[in-house]
Amino acid sequence: MSKHNSLKASGGAEGKRSVLKRFERIKILKERGQWAEGKSPIGLPKTKPEG
């Protein structure tokens, strides 16, 4: 069954996500040198995306 036209997203008018997935936060922390291998991915610090 397909989605009704009124429920589809319109033309890519999505805004920038303000919440990062866990793997995205770890990637940013690695780039900044703030991530230690073997560290638990639970309870990560808040991380703002670049730009």
N, CA, C, O and CB atoms as a CASP TS submission, in Angstrom:
PFRMAT TS
TARGET T0000
AUTHOR 0000-0000-0000
METHOD Language model
MODEL 1
PARENT N/A
ATOM      1  N   MET     1       0.839  -1.172   0.000  1.00  0.00           N
ATOM      2  CA  MET     1       0.000   0.000   0.000  1.00  0.00           C
ATOM      3  C   MET     1       0.896   1.252   0.000  1.00  0.00           C
ATOM      4  O   MET     1       1.901   1.294   0.710  1.00  0.00           O
ATOM      5  CB  MET     1      -0.961  -0.011   1.224  1.00  0.00           C
ATOM      6  N   SER     2       0.540   2.242  -0.776  1.00  0.00           N
ATOM      7  CA  SER     2       1.366   3.441  -0.868  1.00  0.00           C
ATOM      8  C   SER     2       0.827   4.540   0.048  1.00  0.00           C
ATOM      9  O   SER     2      -0.310   4.490   0.516  1.00  0.00           O
ATOM     10  CB  SER     2       1.428   3.939  -2.322  1.00  0.00           C
ATOM     11  N   LYS     3       1.678   5.524   0.283  1.00  0.00           N
ATOM     12  CA  LYS     3       1.278   6.659   1.123  1.00  0.00           C
ATOM     13  C   LYS     3       0.359   7.595   0.341  1.00  0.00           C
ATOM     14  O   LYS     3       0.500   7.758  -0.871  1.00  0.00           O
ATOM     15  CB  LYS     3       2.521   7.429   1.633  1.00  0.00           C
ATOM     16  N   HIS     4      -0.569   8.197   1.049  1.00  0.00           N
ATOM     17  CA  HIS     4      -1.428   9.201   0.441  1.00  0.00           C
ATOM     18  C   HIS     4      -0.580  10.441   0.146  1.00  0.00           C
ATOM     19  O   HIS     4       0.353  10.744   0.890  1.00  0.00           O
ATOM     20  CB  HIS     4      -2.641   9.548   1.371  1.00  0.00           C
ATOM     21  N   ASN     5      -0.896  11.151  -0.924  1.00  0.00           N
ATOM     22  CA  ASN     5      -0.107  12.321  -1.327  1.00  0.00           C
ATOM     23  C   ASN     5      -0.003  13.380  -0.245  1.00  0.00           C
ATOM     24  O   ASN     5       1.015  14.067  -0.166  1.00  0.00           O
ATOM     25  CB  ASN     5      -0.701  12.934  -2.556  1.00  0.00           C
ATOM     26  N   SER     6      -1.005  13.533   0.578  1.00  0.00           N
ATOM     27  CA  SER     6      -0.968  14.564   1.610  1.00  0.00           C
ATOM     28  C   SER     6       0.002  14.216   2.738  1.00  0.00           C
ATOM     29  O   SER     6       0.345  15.089   3.534  1.00  0.00           O
ATOM     30  CB  SER     6      -2.357  14.779   2.176  1.00  0.00           C
ATOM     31  N   LEU     7       0.454  12.954   2.827  1.00  0.00           N
ATOM     32  CA  LEU     7       1.355  12.535   3.891  1.00  0.00           C
ATOM     33  C   LEU     7       2.820  12.530   3.480  1.00  0.00           C
ATOM     34  O   LEU     7       3.699  12.369   4.327  1.00  0.00           O
ATOM     35  CB  LEU     7       0.971  11.174   4.363  1.00  0.00           C
ATOM     36  N   LYS     8       3.087  12.701   2.217  1.00  0.00           N
ATOM     37  CA  LYS     8       4.461  12.688   1.736  1.00  0.00           C
ATOM     38  C   LYS     8       5.142  14.014   2.029  1.00  0.00           C
ATOM     39  O   LYS     8       4.502  15.064   2.079  1.00  0.00           O
ATOM     40  CB  LYS     8       4.504  12.389   0.238  1.00  0.00           C
ATOM     41  N   ALA     9       6.462  13.944   2.224  1.00  0.00           N
ATOM     42  CA  ALA     9       7.254  15.160   2.431  1.00  0.00           C
ATOM     43  C   ALA     9       7.254  15.971   1.143  1.00  0.00           C
ATOM     44  O   ALA     9       7.301  15.413   0.046  1.00  0.00           O
ATOM     45  CB  ALA     9       8.714  14.818   2.870  1.00  0.00           C
ATOM     46  N   SER    10       7.203  17.262   1.281  1.00  0.00           N
ATOM     47  CA  SER    10       7.114  18.102   0.095  1.00  0.00           C
ATOM     48  C   SER    10       8.479  18.637  -0.319  1.00  0.00           C
ATOM     49  O   SER    10       9.085  19.427   0.405  1.00  0.00           O
ATOM     50  CB  SER    10       6.158  19.255   0.340  1.00  0.00           C
ATOM     51  N   GLY    11       8.952  18.219  -1.454  1.00  0.00           N
ATOM     52  CA  GLY    11      10.100  18.797  -2.136  1.00  0.00           C
ATOM     53  C   GLY    11      11.368  19.043  -1.349  1.00  0.00           C
ATOM     54  O   GLY    11      12.053  20.028  -1.623  1.00  0.00           O
ATOM     55  N   GLY    12      11.717  18.222  -0.403  1.00  0.00           N
ATOM     56  CA  GLY    12      12.990  18.379   0.298  1.00  0.00           C
ATOM     57  C   GLY    12      13.074  19.622   1.155  1.00  0.00           C
ATOM     58  O   GLY    12      14.159  20.182   1.316  1.00  0.00           O
ATOM     59  N   ALA    13      11.976  20.063   1.703  1.00  0.00           N
ATOM     60  CA  ALA    13      11.971  21.257   2.551  1.00  0.00           C
ATOM     61  C   ALA    13      12.337  20.921   3.991  1.00  0.00           C
ATOM     62  O   ALA    13      11.993  21.652   4.920  1.00  0.00           O
ATOM     63  CB  ALA    13      10.601  21.932   2.507  1.00  0.00           C
ATOM     64  N   GLU    14      13.041  19.801   4.162  1.00  0.00           N
ATOM     65  CA  GLU    14      13.433  19.399   5.510  1.00  0.00           C
ATOM     66  C   GLU    14      14.500  20.332   6.040  1.00  0.00           C
ATOM     67  O   GLU    14      15.374  20.780   5.297  1.00  0.00           O
ATOM     68  CB  GLU    14      13.935  17.950   5.527  1.00  0.00           C
ATOM     69  N   GLY    15      14.426  20.620   7.323  1.00  0.00           N
ATOM     70  CA  GLY    15      15.450  21.447   7.951  1.00  0.00           C
ATOM     71  C   GLY    15      16.625  20.597   8.381  1.00  0.00           C
ATOM     72  O   GLY    15      16.608  19.374   8.236  1.00  0.00           O
ATOM     73  N   LYS    16      17.637  21.246   8.906  1.00  0.00           N
ATOM     74  CA  LYS    16      18.811  20.536   9.381  1.00  0.00           C
ATOM     75  C   LYS    16      18.480  19.860  10.704  1.00  0.00           C
ATOM     76  O   LYS    16      17.844  20.465  11.567  1.00  0.00           O
ATOM     77  CB  LYS    16      20.017  21.494   9.535  1.00  0.00           C
ATOM     78  N   ARG    17      18.906  18.611  10.871  1.00  0.00           N
ATOM     79  CA  ARG    17      18.629  17.900  12.116  1.00  0.00           C
ATOM     80  C   ARG    17      19.444  18.508  13.245  1.00  0.00           C
ATOM     81  O   ARG    17      20.625  18.809  13.070  1.00  0.00           O
ATOM     82  CB  ARG    17      18.941  16.395  11.973  1.00  0.00           C
ATOM     83  N   SER    18      18.822  18.690  14.399  1.00  0.00           N
ATOM     84  CA  SER    18      19.541  19.242  15.538  1.00  0.00           C
ATOM     85  C   SER    18      20.002  18.138  16.487  1.00  0.00           C
ATOM     86  O   SER    18      20.685  18.413  17.475  1.00  0.00           O
ATOM     87  CB  SER    18      18.660  20.244  16.284  1.00  0.00           C
ATOM     88  N   VAL    19      19.636  16.904  16.195  1.00  0.00           N
ATOM     89  CA  VAL    19      20.009  15.779  17.046  1.00  0.00           C
ATOM     90  C   VAL    19      20.856  14.816  16.237  1.00  0.00           C
ATOM     91  O   VAL    19      20.496  14.452  15.117  1.00  0.00           O
ATOM     92  CB  VAL    19      18.754  15.064  17.622  1.00  0.00           C
ATOM     93  N   LEU    20      21.984  14.402  16.805  1.00  0.00           N
ATOM     94  CA  LEU    20      22.875  13.477  16.113  1.00  0.00           C
ATOM     95  C   LEU    20      22.657  12.064  16.614  1.00  0.00           C
ATOM     96  O   LEU    20      22.318  11.848  17.777  1.00  0.00           O
ATOM     97  CB  LEU    20      24.338  13.888  16.300  1.00  0.00           C
ATOM     98  N   LYS    21      22.852  11.115  15.731  1.00  0.00           N
ATOM     99  CA  LYS    21      22.820   9.707  16.117  1.00  0.00           C
ATOM    100  C   LYS    21      24.093   9.400  16.902  1.00  0.00           C
ATOM    101  O   LYS    21      25.076  10.137  16.818  1.00  0.00           O
ATOM    102  CB  LYS    21      22.688   8.771  14.862  1.00  0.00           C
ATOM    103  N   ARG    22      24.068   8.316  17.657  1.00  0.00           N
ATOM    104  CA  ARG    22      25.212   7.965  18.494  1.00  0.00           C
ATOM    105  C   ARG    22      26.484   7.801  17.671  1.00  0.00           C
ATOM    106  O   ARG    22      27.540   8.290  18.074  1.00  0.00           O
ATOM    107  CB  ARG    22      24.926   6.685  19.264  1.00  0.00           C
ATOM    108  N   PHE    23      26.404   7.115  16.513  1.00  0.00           N
ATOM    109  CA  PHE    23      27.605   6.910  15.699  1.00  0.00           C
ATOM    110  C   PHE    23      28.137   8.231  15.146  1.00  0.00           C
ATOM    111  O   PHE    23      29.342   8.374  14.943  1.00  0.00           O
ATOM    112  CB  PHE    23      27.309   5.944  14.549  1.00  0.00           C
ATOM    113  N   GLU    24      27.254   9.193  14.902  1.00  0.00           N
ATOM    114  CA  GLU    24      27.696  10.501  14.412  1.00  0.00           C
ATOM    115  C   GLU    24      28.425  11.264  15.514  1.00  0.00           C
ATOM    116  O   GLU    24      29.414  11.948  15.251  1.00  0.00           O
ATOM    117  CB  GLU    24      26.496  11.324  13.896  1.00  0.00           C
ATOM    118  N   ARG    25      27.938  11.146  16.746  1.00  0.00           N
ATOM    119  CA  ARG    25      28.591  11.815  17.868  1.00  0.00           C
ATOM    120  C   ARG    25      29.965  11.222  18.132  1.00  0.00           C
ATOM    121  O   ARG    25      30.911  11.956  18.420  1.00  0.00           O
ATOM    122  CB  ARG    25      27.728  11.716  19.124  1.00  0.00           C
ATOM    123  N   ILE    26      30.088   9.883  18.036  1.00  0.00           N
ATOM    124  CA  ILE    26      31.383   9.235  18.239  1.00  0.00           C
ATOM    125  C   ILE    26      32.363   9.668  17.153  1.00  0.00           C
ATOM    126  O   ILE    26      33.536   9.907  17.436  1.00  0.00           O
ATOM    127  CB  ILE    26      31.231   7.698  18.246  1.00  0.00           C
ATOM    128  N   LYS    27      31.888   9.769  15.914  1.00  0.00           N
ATOM    129  CA  LYS    27      32.742  10.194  14.802  1.00  0.00           C
ATOM    130  C   LYS    27      33.300  11.598  15.062  1.00  0.00           C
ATOM    131  O   LYS    27      34.486  11.846  14.842  1.00  0.00           O
ATOM    132  CB  LYS    27      31.952  10.168  13.470  1.00  0.00           C
ATOM    133  N   ILE    28      32.452  12.505  15.526  1.00  0.00           N
ATOM    134  CA  ILE    28      32.895  13.879  15.816  1.00  0.00           C
ATOM    135  C   ILE    28      33.886  13.893  16.971  1.00  0.00           C
ATOM    136  O   ILE    28      34.886  14.609  16.924  1.00  0.00           O
ATOM    137  CB  ILE    28      31.689  14.783  16.146  1.00  0.00           C
ATOM    138  N   LEU    29      33.612  13.102  18.011  1.00  0.00           N
ATOM    139  CA  LEU    29      34.531  13.041  19.150  1.00  0.00           C
ATOM    140  C   LEU    29      35.892  12.479  18.736  1.00  0.00           C
ATOM    141  O   LEU    29      36.923  12.933  19.232  1.00  0.00           O
ATOM    142  CB  LEU    29      33.930  12.185  20.273  1.00  0.00           C
ATOM    143  N   LYS    30      35.904  11.488  17.824  1.00  0.00           N
ATOM    144  CA  LYS    30      37.168  10.935  17.322  1.00  0.00           C
ATOM    145  C   LYS    30      37.952  11.996  16.565  1.00  0.00           C
ATOM    146  O   LYS    30      39.167  12.109  16.727  1.00  0.00           O
ATOM    147  CB  LYS    30      36.908   9.719  16.411  1.00  0.00           C
ATOM    148  N   GLU    31      37.260  12.774  15.739  1.00  0.00           N
ATOM    149  CA  GLU    31      37.927  13.827  14.960  1.00  0.00           C
ATOM    150  C   GLU    31      38.539  14.876  15.876  1.00  0.00           C
ATOM    151  O   GLU    31      39.591  15.436  15.566  1.00  0.00           O
ATOM    152  CB  GLU    31      36.937  14.492  13.989  1.00  0.00           C
ATOM    153  N   ARG    32      37.890  15.144  16.997  1.00  0.00           N
ATOM    154  CA  ARG    32      38.392  16.136  17.958  1.00  0.00           C
ATOM    155  C   ARG    32      39.426  15.549  18.909  1.00  0.00           C
ATOM    156  O   ARG    32      40.042  16.285  19.679  1.00  0.00           O
ATOM    157  CB  ARG    32      37.239  16.717  18.758  1.00  0.00           C
ATOM    158  N   GLY    33      39.625  14.230  18.867  1.00  0.00           N
ATOM    159  CA  GLY    33      40.586  13.596  19.762  1.00  0.00           C
ATOM    160  C   GLY    33      40.058  13.413  21.171  1.00  0.00           C
ATOM    161  O   GLY    33      40.845  13.277  22.108  1.00  0.00           O
ATOM    162  N   GLN    34      38.740  13.407  21.345  1.00  0.00           N
ATOM    163  CA  GLN    34      38.132  13.285  22.660  1.00  0.00           C
ATOM    164  C   GLN    34      37.559  11.898  22.907  1.00  0.00           C
ATOM    165  O   GLN    34      36.845  11.691  23.888  1.00  0.00           O
ATOM    166  CB  GLN    34      37.051  14.318  22.824  1.00  0.00           C
ATOM    167  N   TRP    35      37.862  10.943  22.028  1.00  0.00           N
ATOM    168  CA  TRP    35      37.289   9.607  22.145  1.00  0.00           C
ATOM    169  C   TRP    35      38.404   8.595  22.364  1.00  0.00           C
ATOM    170  O   TRP    35      39.383   8.572  21.618  1.00  0.00           O
ATOM    171  CB  TRP    35      36.461   9.247  20.886  1.00  0.00           C
ATOM    172  N   ALA    36      38.256   7.757  23.388  1.00  0.00           N
ATOM    173  CA  ALA    36      39.220   6.696  23.664  1.00  0.00           C
ATOM    174  C   ALA    36      38.618   5.361  23.225  1.00  0.00           C
ATOM    175  O   ALA    36      37.477   5.051  23.569  1.00  0.00           O
ATOM    176  CB  ALA    36      39.606   6.666  25.181  1.00  0.00           C
ATOM    177  N   GLU    37      39.384   4.568  22.464  1.00  0.00           N
ATOM    178  CA  GLU    37      38.905   3.263  22.015  1.00  0.00           C
ATOM    179  C   GLU    37      38.586   2.396  23.229  1.00  0.00           C
ATOM    180  O   GLU    37      39.304   2.421  24.228  1.00  0.00           O
ATOM    181  CB  GLU    37      39.957   2.568  21.104  1.00  0.00           C
ATOM    182  N   GLY    38      37.516   1.641  23.132  1.00  0.00           N
ATOM    183  CA  GLY    38      37.113   0.772  24.227  1.00  0.00           C
ATOM    184  C   GLY    38      36.202   1.450  25.226  1.00  0.00           C
ATOM    185  O   GLY    38      35.696   0.805  26.144  1.00  0.00           O
ATOM    186  N   LYS    39      35.985   2.744  25.058  1.00  0.00           N
ATOM    187  CA  LYS    39      35.106   3.498  25.952  1.00  0.00           C
ATOM    188  C   LYS    39      33.648   3.145  25.655  1.00  0.00           C
ATOM    189  O   LYS    39      33.304   2.836  24.514  1.00  0.00           O
ATOM    190  CB  LYS    39      35.341   5.029  25.799  1.00  0.00           C
ATOM    191  N   SER    40      32.800   3.190  26.669  1.00  0.00           N
ATOM    192  CA  SER    40      31.394   2.858  26.477  1.00  0.00           C
ATOM    193  C   SER    40      30.684   3.946  25.671  1.00  0.00           C
ATOM    194  O   SER    40      30.868   5.133  25.939  1.00  0.00           O
ATOM    195  CB  SER    40      30.702   2.661  27.833  1.00  0.00           C
ATOM    196  N   PRO    41      29.870   3.548  24.682  1.00  0.00           N
ATOM    197  CA  PRO    41      29.139   4.543  23.894  1.00  0.00           C
ATOM    198  C   PRO    41      27.887   5.055  24.609  1.00  0.00           C
ATOM    199  O   PRO    41      27.159   5.884  24.064  1.00  0.00           O
ATOM    200  CB  PRO    41      28.751   3.952  22.550  1.00  0.00           C
ATOM    201  N   ILE    42      27.636   4.570  25.815  1.00  0.00           N
ATOM    202  CA  ILE    42      26.487   5.023  26.591  1.00  0.00           C
ATOM    203  C   ILE    42      26.879   6.247  27.399  1.00  0.00           C
ATOM    204  O   ILE    42      27.968   6.285  27.973  1.00  0.00           O
ATOM    205  CB  ILE    42      25.964   3.900  27.518  1.00  0.00           C
ATOM    206  N   GLY    43      26.020   7.236  27.453  1.00  0.00           N
ATOM    207  CA  GLY    43      26.278   8.447  28.236  1.00  0.00           C
ATOM    208  C   GLY    43      27.298   9.370  27.604  1.00  0.00           C
ATOM    209  O   GLY    43      28.134   9.943  28.302  1.00  0.00           O
ATOM    210  N   LEU    44      27.240   9.522  26.296  1.00  0.00           N
ATOM    211  CA  LEU    44      28.176  10.410  25.600  1.00  0.00           C
ATOM    212  C   LEU    44      27.881  11.868  25.961  1.00  0.00           C
ATOM    213  O   LEU    44      26.739  12.213  26.264  1.00  0.00           O
ATOM    214  CB  LEU    44      28.089  10.203  24.062  1.00  0.00           C
ATOM    215  N   PRO    45      28.902  12.718  25.930  1.00  0.00           N
ATOM    216  CA  PRO    45      28.667  14.140  26.174  1.00  0.00           C
ATOM    217  C   PRO    45      27.891  14.766  25.012  1.00  0.00           C
ATOM    218  O   PRO    45      27.886  14.227  23.905  1.00  0.00           O
ATOM    219  CB  PRO    45      30.005  14.879  26.383  1.00  0.00           C
ATOM    220  N   LYS    46      27.244  15.888  25.261  1.00  0.00           N
ATOM    221  CA  LYS    46      26.555  16.597  24.197  1.00  0.00           C
ATOM    222  C   LYS    46      27.584  17.047  23.178  1.00  0.00           C
ATOM    223  O   LYS    46      28.674  17.492  23.536  1.00  0.00           O
ATOM    224  CB  LYS    46      25.748  17.804  24.750  1.00  0.00           C
ATOM    225  N   THR    47      27.231  16.928  21.904  1.00  0.00           N
ATOM    226  CA  THR    47      28.172  17.245  20.820  1.00  0.00           C
ATOM    227  C   THR    47      27.434  18.052  19.766  1.00  0.00           C
ATOM    228  O   THR    47      26.400  17.629  19.249  1.00  0.00           O
ATOM    229  CB  THR    47      28.790  15.944  20.196  1.00  0.00           C
ATOM    230  N   LYS    48      27.979  19.216  19.458  1.00  0.00           N
ATOM    231  CA  LYS    48      27.386  20.054  18.413  1.00  0.00           C
ATOM    232  C   LYS    48      28.030  19.705  17.076  1.00  0.00           C
ATOM    233  O   LYS    48      29.242  19.506  17.003  1.00  0.00           O
ATOM    234  CB  LYS    48      27.567  21.574  18.736  1.00  0.00           C
ATOM    235  N   PRO    49      27.218  19.628  16.014  1.00  0.00           N
ATOM    236  CA  PRO    49      27.800  19.355  14.691  1.00  0.00           C
ATOM    237  C   PRO    49      28.619  20.538  14.212  1.00  0.00           C
ATOM    238  O   PRO    49      28.382  21.679  14.608  1.00  0.00           O
ATOM    239  CB  PRO    49      26.700  19.029  13.666  1.00  0.00           C
ATOM    240  N   GLU    50      29.579  20.249  13.359  1.00  0.00           N
ATOM    241  CA  GLU    50      30.428  21.299  12.782  1.00  0.00           C
ATOM    242  C   GLU    50      29.594  22.129  11.815  1.00  0.00           C
ATOM    243  O   GLU    50      28.799  21.594  11.043  1.00  0.00           O
ATOM    244  CB  GLU    50      31.673  20.689  12.057  1.00  0.00           C
ATOM    245  N   GLY    51      29.785  23.424  11.866  1.00  0.00           N
ATOM    246  CA  GLY    51      29.139  24.306  10.894  1.00  0.00           C
ATOM    247  C   GLY    51      27.785  24.609  11.161  1.00  0.00           C
ATOM    248  O   GLY    51      27.155  25.344  10.400  1.00  0.00           O
TER
END
